[in-house]
């Protein structure tokens, strides 16, 4: 029987899609603008003629505003009419015609004797953004409304029909594509075997059940089970995540809407755990570098003080260049045989010298002590009415001894303006301490002092209202609250 595809657009498959696009947007908006302007002028004239027309005028302005809001979400394009019913809107006519032409071509190829009535029309129109679809979505809607049977090629696995494609060539492409997706990563493929018995049978199936090669490959990978989530960690790639979850990289990208293979640590990906229809065993030869970890040797050194460690030789991993044959079953490695090992370099031992020499009494201990015995805090660290206080003031008797808060080297001993007689000690670990308003100094600049050693005596020199010690702790030049250190 002769193919009967009737309707308004029954010749669409007989001619090339038009290459010139109809662009009505400018004329449509010009007409809308002109109409709104006329209405607005009308309401203004009425308002001038009659004050009572103000309500009408305001109503017109409101309507004008609504139109502008609506227009901001309106898109100019084409309405697609299928069997006298609008099924959606598209922005491009040419690509939509191509998609519909493919459906007509399929009908003529696979159902030449079927009496199928299809009418399609693509005409200029405007609609809100939400109603616009891609040409693929339009084609899927049309296909979903076609339930006729066509000649196809069914793929039979171990005696059970699993899926259908257009012909044997596409069946071969689907099987080969599935096998290729099971190779995974780099390497020289030695052998690929499919465990199951595969046959092709000519069959008649509903048109919408005929799969493309790409969809057939996805179907062969299995009906998808419960979906889960995977959080990307350091070292992950799409390929390694795909292997772990038995998913092809392209399907993993499609499932997560990814347009590149770049991943960030912490990204959360949707993953599924399919049950493949085929069992593919792949043997391939791979090359990789194997690192030999270096050892670390610790040597106790009496010439270094306790707490001091010194690396005298930095460690370095050794390397072997490996050639191996790996066996993968549906992307999961089941065996690895080393064929050849080429030694590149030996590891280099790391040597660390650990000090055993007792620290001198004048060395910093890293813990600060109170610089005075007795007394009380007359002014704390921080904000006060006379400004920011950079230390703590301890009030106590004139001439009381002042002790080094920790071991170190005296970097200043003498008069210092408002501080009066002052001692400053560098502790060699980023910390300095300062002792001000002293009556008498007991050590000079350059002298090494031990923690708890008398370095000066309480006085009231410089800007002072009575005998006290102004004590500061500085870390890398910044003032710290001494109360937090002892």
C-alpha positions as CSV (number, residue, x, y, z in Angstrom):
1,X,0.0,0.0,0.0
2,X,1.1,3.5,-0.7
3,X,2.2,5.7,2.2
4,X,-0.5,8.2,3.1
5,X,0.7,11.1,5.1
6,X,-1.9,13.8,4.7
7,X,-2.5,17.3,6.0
8,X,-1.5,20.9,5.8
9,X,2.2,20.1,5.8
10,X,2.2,16.8,4.0
11,X,5.0,18.0,1.7
12,X,7.4,18.8,4.4
13,X,9.4,15.7,3.8
14,X,9.7,16.4,0.1
15,X,11.5,19.7,0.3
16,X,14.5,21.2,2.0
17,X,13.8,23.3,5.1
18,X,13.7,27.0,4.5
19,X,17.0,28.8,5.2
20,X,15.4,32.2,5.8
21,X,13.9,32.9,9.2
22,X,10.7,34.9,9.6
23,X,11.5,37.7,12.1
24,X,8.3,39.3,13.2
25,X,9.6,40.7,16.5
26,X,10.3,44.2,15.3
27,X,6.9,44.7,13.6
28,X,5.0,43.1,16.5
29,X,6.5,45.3,19.1
30,X,6.1,48.4,16.8
31,X,2.4,47.7,16.6
32,X,2.0,47.1,20.3
33,X,4.0,50.3,21.1
34,X,1.8,52.3,18.7
35,X,-1.4,50.9,20.2
36,X,-0.3,51.6,23.8
37,X,0.7,55.1,22.8
38,X,-2.7,55.7,21.2
39,X,-4.5,54.5,24.3
40,X,-2.3,56.6,26.5
41,X,-3.0,59.8,24.5
42,X,-6.7,59.0,24.5
43,X,-6.8,58.8,28.4
44,X,-4.8,62.0,28.7
45,X,-7.2,63.9,26.5
46,X,-10.2,62.6,28.5
47,X,-8.5,63.6,31.7
48,X,-8.0,67.2,30.4
49,X,-11.6,67.3,29.3
50,X,-13.1,65.9,32.5
51,X,-11.5,65.6,35.9
52,X,-13.8,62.6,36.6
53,X,-11.9,60.8,33.9
54,X,-8.9,60.5,36.3
55,X,-10.0,57.0,37.3
56,X,-10.1,55.8,33.7
57,X,-6.8,57.4,33.1
58,X,-5.2,55.6,36.1
59,X,-6.7,52.4,34.9
60,X,-5.1,52.8,31.5
61,X,-1.8,53.5,33.0
62,X,-2.1,50.4,35.1
63,X,-3.0,48.3,32.0
64,X,0.0,49.8,30.2
65,X,2.3,48.7,33.1
66,X,0.9,45.2,33.0
67,X,1.5,45.0,29.3
68,X,5.1,46.0,29.7
69,X,5.6,43.4,32.5
70,X,4.0,40.7,30.3
71,X,6.1,41.6,27.3
72,X,9.3,41.2,29.4
73,X,8.6,37.5,29.6
74,X,7.3,37.1,26.0
75,X,9.5,35.4,23.4
76,X,9.0,35.6,19.7
77,X,9.3,32.4,17.8
78,X,7.1,29.7,16.2
79,X,4.1,27.6,17.2
80,X,4.3,23.9,16.3
81,X,0.9,22.5,15.5
82,X,0.5,18.7,15.3
83,X,-2.8,17.2,14.1
84,X,-4.5,20.6,14.6
85,X,-3.2,20.9,18.2
86,X,-0.4,23.3,19.4
87,X,2.1,21.1,21.2
88,X,4.7,23.8,22.0
89,X,6.8,26.7,20.8
90,X,10.3,26.8,19.4
91,X,12.8,29.6,18.7
92,X,14.3,28.1,15.6
93,X,12.2,26.9,12.6
94,X,14.9,25.3,10.6
95,X,16.2,22.8,13.2
96,X,12.6,21.9,14.1
97,X,11.8,21.1,10.5
98,X,14.8,18.8,10.4
99,X,13.6,17.0,13.5
100,X,10.1,16.5,12.1
101,X,11.5,15.5,8.7
102,X,13.3,12.7,10.4
103,X,10.0,11.4,11.8
104,X,8.5,11.5,8.3
105,X,11.5,9.7,6.9
106,X,11.3,7.0,9.5
107,X,7.6,6.5,8.7
108,X,8.3,6.2,5.0
109,X,11.2,3.8,5.6
110,X,9.8,1.6,8.3
111,X,6.1,1.7,7.8
112,X,5.5,2.3,4.1
113,X,2.3,0.3,4.1
114,X,0.7,1.9,7.2
115,X,-2.1,4.3,6.7
116,X,-0.8,7.1,9.0
117,X,-2.3,10.5,9.0
118,X,0.0,13.3,10.3
119,X,-0.4,17.0,9.9
120,X,2.2,19.5,11.1
121,X,2.5,23.2,10.8
122,X,5.1,25.6,12.0
123,X,4.0,29.2,12.1
124,X,5.2,32.5,13.6
125,X,3.9,33.2,17.1
126,X,4.7,34.7,20.5
127,X,4.4,33.0,23.9
128,X,5.8,33.1,27.4
129,X,9.3,31.7,27.9
130,X,8.0,28.7,29.8
131,X,6.2,27.3,26.8
132,X,9.2,27.1,24.6
133,X,10.8,23.7,23.9
134,X,13.8,22.3,22.0
135,X,13.4,20.6,18.7
136,X,14.2,17.2,20.4
137,X,11.4,17.7,22.9
138,X,8.9,18.5,20.1
139,X,10.0,15.4,18.2
140,X,9.5,13.3,21.3
141,X,6.0,14.7,21.8
142,X,5.1,13.7,18.2
143,X,6.6,10.3,18.6
144,X,4.7,9.7,21.8
145,X,1.5,10.1,19.9
146,X,2.5,7.6,17.2
147,X,1.7,4.0,18.1
148,X,2.1,2.2,14.8
149,X,4.3,-0.8,14.3
150,X,7.5,-0.7,12.2
151,X,10.1,-3.2,11.0
152,X,13.1,-3.2,13.3
153,X,16.1,-5.2,14.5
154,X,15.7,-6.8,18.0
155,X,18.7,-7.5,20.1
156,X,18.3,-10.9,21.8
157,X,20.6,-11.7,24.7
158,X,20.8,-15.4,25.9
159,X,17.5,-16.1,24.2
160,X,15.6,-13.1,25.6
161,X,14.6,-10.0,23.5
162,X,16.0,-7.0,25.3
163,X,15.7,-4.0,23.0
164,X,15.1,-2.9,19.4
165,X,17.0,-0.5,17.0
166,X,16.4,0.4,13.4
167,X,18.6,-2.2,11.7
168,X,21.5,-4.6,12.1
169,X,24.0,-1.9,11.4
170,X,22.8,0.2,14.4
171,X,22.6,-3.0,16.5
172,X,26.3,-3.6,15.7
173,X,27.1,0.0,16.6
174,X,25.2,-0.3,19.9
175,X,27.0,-3.5,20.9
176,X,30.4,-2.1,19.9
177,X,29.7,1.2,21.7
178,X,28.8,-0.7,24.9
179,X,32.0,-2.8,24.6
180,X,34.1,0.4,24.1
181,X,32.5,2.0,27.2
182,X,33.8,-1.0,29.2
183,X,37.5,-0.5,28.2
184,X,38.0,2.4,30.7
185,X,41.0,4.7,30.8
186,X,44.2,4.4,28.8
187,X,46.0,1.3,27.7
188,X,46.5,-1.1,24.8
189,X,43.4,-3.4,24.4
190,X,44.5,-7.0,23.9
191,X,41.2,-8.7,23.9
192,X,37.5,-8.0,24.5
193,X,35.0,-10.8,25.1
194,X,31.2,-10.8,25.8
195,X,30.0,-13.6,28.0
196,X,26.4,-13.7,26.8
197,X,25.2,-15.0,23.5
198,X,23.9,-12.2,21.3
199,X,21.6,-12.6,18.3
200,X,19.7,-10.2,16.0
201,X,16.2,-10.9,14.9
202,X,14.0,-9.0,12.4
203,X,10.8,-7.9,14.3
204,X,7.9,-5.6,14.3
205,X,7.7,-3.2,17.3
206,X,5.8,-0.1,18.2
207,X,7.6,2.9,16.6
208,X,8.3,4.7,19.9
209,X,10.2,1.6,21.3
210,X,12.9,1.8,18.6
211,X,16.0,3.2,20.3
212,X,18.8,5.3,18.9
213,X,22.3,3.9,19.2
214,X,23.1,6.2,22.1
215,X,19.9,5.1,24.1
216,X,20.5,1.5,23.2
217,X,24.0,1.7,24.8
218,X,22.5,3.2,28.0
219,X,19.9,0.5,28.1
220,X,22.5,-2.2,27.7
221,X,24.2,-0.7,30.8
222,X,21.1,-1.8,32.7
223,X,17.9,-0.6,34.3
224,X,19.0,1.9,36.8
225,X,18.5,1.0,40.5
226,X,18.2,3.3,43.5
227,X,20.0,6.6,43.0
228,X,22.6,7.8,45.5
229,X,25.0,10.6,46.1
230,X,28.8,10.7,45.9
231,X,31.1,13.4,47.4
232,X,34.2,14.2,45.4
233,X,37.5,13.8,47.3
234,X,41.1,14.6,46.4
235,X,42.3,12.4,43.5
236,X,38.9,11.7,42.1
237,X,38.2,11.8,38.4
238,X,35.0,11.2,36.5
239,X,36.6,8.0,35.2
240,X,37.5,6.7,38.7
241,X,34.0,7.6,40.1
242,X,32.4,5.9,37.1
243,X,34.4,2.7,37.7
244,X,33.6,2.7,41.4
245,X,29.8,3.0,40.6
246,X,29.9,0.9,37.4
247,X,28.8,3.9,35.3
248,X,30.1,5.1,31.9
249,X,31.7,8.5,32.1
250,X,29.3,10.1,29.5
251,X,26.3,8.8,31.4
252,X,27.7,10.2,34.7
253,X,28.2,13.6,33.0
254,X,24.7,13.5,31.5
255,X,23.1,12.5,34.9
256,X,24.7,15.5,36.6
257,X,24.4,18.0,33.8
258,X,28.2,18.4,33.5
259,X,29.7,20.0,30.3
260,X,33.3,19.3,31.3
261,X,35.3,16.7,33.3
262,X,36.6,19.3,35.8
263,X,35.7,18.4,39.4
264,X,36.1,20.3,42.7
265,X,36.7,18.6,46.0
266,X,33.4,18.6,47.9
267,X,31.2,18.5,44.8
268,X,28.2,16.1,45.3
269,X,27.3,14.0,42.3
270,X,24.3,11.9,41.6
271,X,25.2,8.2,41.0
272,X,23.2,5.1,40.2
273,X,24.1,1.5,40.4
274,X,23.0,-0.2,37.1
275,X,22.7,-3.9,36.4
276,X,24.3,-4.4,33.0
277,X,22.7,-6.7,30.4
278,X,26.1,-7.8,29.2
279,X,29.2,-9.0,30.9
280,X,32.3,-7.6,29.1
281,X,35.8,-8.9,29.9
282,X,38.6,-6.7,28.8
283,X,42.3,-7.5,28.8
284,X,44.6,-4.5,28.2
285,X,48.3,-3.7,28.7
286,X,49.0,-0.6,30.7
287,X,52.1,1.4,31.8
288,X,52.5,3.3,35.0
289,X,55.1,4.6,37.4
290,X,55.3,2.9,40.8
291,X,56.8,4.9,43.6
292,X,59.1,3.3,46.2
293,X,58.7,5.1,49.5
294,X,61.8,6.4,51.2
295,X,62.8,5.6,54.8
296,X,63.5,8.1,57.5
297,X,66.5,7.8,59.8
298,X,66.7,9.7,63.1
299,X,70.2,10.5,64.5
300,X,70.6,11.8,68.0
301,X,73.1,14.7,68.0
302,X,74.7,16.0,71.2
303,X,75.7,19.2,69.5
304,X,72.1,20.3,69.0
305,X,70.1,21.4,72.0
306,X,67.0,19.5,73.1
307,X,63.9,20.4,71.1
308,X,65.9,21.3,68.0
309,X,65.5,19.0,65.0
310,X,67.5,19.4,61.8
311,X,66.9,17.7,58.5
312,X,70.4,17.1,57.0
313,X,69.2,15.0,54.0
314,X,65.8,15.3,52.4
315,X,64.0,12.1,51.4
316,X,63.0,11.2,47.9
317,X,60.9,8.4,46.6
318,X,62.4,5.8,44.2
319,X,60.6,4.9,40.9
320,X,59.9,1.8,38.9
321,X,58.3,1.9,35.4
322,X,55.8,-1.0,35.3
323,X,54.2,-2.8,32.3
324,X,51.2,-4.9,33.3
325,X,48.2,-6.7,31.9
326,X,45.0,-6.0,33.7
327,X,41.7,-7.8,33.4
328,X,38.5,-5.7,33.8
329,X,35.0,-7.2,34.0
330,X,32.4,-4.4,33.4
331,X,35.1,-1.9,34.4
332,X,36.0,-3.6,37.6
333,X,39.6,-4.8,37.8
334,X,39.7,-8.5,38.7
335,X,43.4,-9.4,37.9
336,X,46.8,-7.8,37.3
337,X,49.9,-9.5,36.0
338,X,53.2,-7.6,36.0
339,X,55.0,-8.2,32.7
340,X,58.0,-6.0,33.1
341,X,59.6,-3.8,35.7
342,X,62.1,-1.1,34.7
343,X,64.0,0.3,37.6
344,X,64.4,4.1,37.3
345,X,66.0,5.2,40.6
346,X,66.5,4.2,44.2
347,X,64.8,6.0,47.1
348,X,66.9,8.5,49.0
349,X,66.8,8.2,52.8
350,X,65.7,11.2,54.8
351,X,68.0,11.9,57.7
352,X,66.9,14.0,60.7
353,X,69.2,15.0,63.5
354,X,67.6,15.3,66.9
355,X,69.2,17.5,69.6
356,X,70.1,15.9,72.9
357,X,72.2,18.7,74.4
358,X,70.6,20.3,77.4
359,X,69.4,23.9,76.9
360,X,71.4,26.6,78.6
361,X,69.6,28.2,81.6
362,X,69.4,31.4,79.5
363,X,67.5,29.7,76.7
364,X,63.8,30.5,76.4
365,X,61.5,27.8,77.8
366,X,58.5,28.9,75.8
367,X,56.5,29.5,79.0
368,X,56.4,32.9,80.7
369,X,56.4,33.4,84.5
370,X,55.2,36.4,86.6
371,X,57.9,39.1,86.6
372,X,57.3,40.0,90.3
373,X,56.4,38.4,93.6
374,X,53.3,39.8,95.3
375,X,51.7,43.2,94.4
376,X,48.4,43.6,92.6
377,X,47.2,44.6,89.2
378,X,46.7,48.4,89.2
379,X,45.9,48.7,85.4
380,X,44.9,45.8,83.1
381,X,45.8,45.2,79.5
382,X,43.5,46.8,76.8
383,X,41.2,49.8,76.5
384,X,41.0,52.3,79.4
385,X,40.0,55.9,79.9
386,X,43.4,57.2,79.1
387,X,43.8,55.2,76.0
388,X,44.9,51.7,75.0
389,X,47.1,50.0,77.6
390,X,49.8,47.9,76.0
391,X,50.7,45.9,79.1
392,X,49.8,45.2,82.7
393,X,50.8,47.5,85.6
394,X,51.7,45.7,88.9
395,X,51.7,48.0,92.0
396,X,54.1,47.0,94.7
397,X,56.8,48.4,97.1
398,X,59.6,50.6,95.8
399,X,62.8,48.6,95.2
400,X,61.1,45.2,94.9
401,X,63.0,42.8,92.6
402,X,61.9,42.3,89.0
403,X,62.5,38.9,87.4
404,X,63.0,37.9,83.7
405,X,59.7,36.3,82.7
406,X,61.7,33.8,80.5
407,X,65.2,33.2,79.3
408,X,66.7,35.3,76.5
409,X,69.1,38.2,75.6
410,X,68.8,41.7,76.8
411,X,68.5,44.0,73.8
412,X,68.0,47.2,75.6
413,X,68.8,48.4,79.1
414,X,68.6,52.2,79.9
415,X,66.4,55.2,79.9
416,X,63.5,55.3,77.4
417,X,61.3,58.5,77.6
418,X,57.9,57.9,79.2
419,X,59.0,54.3,80.1
420,X,61.7,55.7,82.4
421,X,64.4,53.1,83.1
422,X,63.5,50.1,81.0
423,X,64.7,46.5,80.2
424,X,63.8,44.7,76.9
425,X,64.5,41.0,76.4
426,X,64.4,39.1,73.1
427,X,63.5,35.4,73.8
428,X,64.5,34.2,70.3
429,X,61.2,32.6,69.4
430,X,59.3,35.7,68.1
431,X,58.6,37.0,71.6
432,X,59.9,40.0,73.5
433,X,59.2,41.2,77.0
434,X,59.5,44.8,78.3
435,X,59.9,46.0,82.0
436,X,59.4,49.7,82.5
437,X,59.5,52.5,85.3
438,X,62.4,50.7,87.1
439,X,64.3,52.4,89.9
440,X,67.5,50.5,89.1
441,X,68.7,48.2,86.4
442,X,70.7,45.0,87.2
443,X,71.7,43.9,83.7
444,X,73.1,45.6,80.6
445,X,72.4,45.3,76.9
446,X,73.8,42.1,75.3
447,X,73.6,40.0,78.5
448,X,72.0,36.6,78.4
449,X,69.6,36.1,81.3
450,X,67.8,33.0,82.7
451,X,64.1,32.7,83.5
452,X,63.6,34.0,87.1
453,X,66.9,36.0,87.2
454,X,66.7,39.5,88.8
455,X,67.1,42.1,86.1
456,X,65.9,45.3,87.7
457,X,64.0,46.8,90.7
458,X,60.6,48.5,90.9
459,X,60.5,52.3,90.7
460,X,58.4,55.2,89.5
461,X,60.6,56.7,86.7
462,X,59.2,58.2,83.5
463,X,55.4,58.8,83.2
464,X,54.4,57.2,86.5
465,X,52.2,58.2,89.5
466,X,53.7,55.7,92.0
467,X,56.0,52.7,92.3
468,X,54.9,50.0,89.9
469,X,56.1,47.7,87.1
470,X,54.7,48.2,83.6
471,X,55.1,44.7,81.9
472,X,54.6,43.9,78.2
473,X,54.7,40.8,76.1
474,X,55.1,41.3,72.3
475,X,54.7,38.5,69.7
476,X,56.3,39.4,66.3
477,X,55.9,43.0,67.2
478,X,52.2,42.8,68.3
479,X,51.1,43.5,71.8
480,X,49.7,40.5,73.7
481,X,47.8,40.3,77.0
482,X,50.3,39.0,79.5
483,X,47.5,37.6,81.7
484,X,47.0,34.9,79.0
485,X,50.5,33.6,79.3
486,X,50.8,32.6,83.0
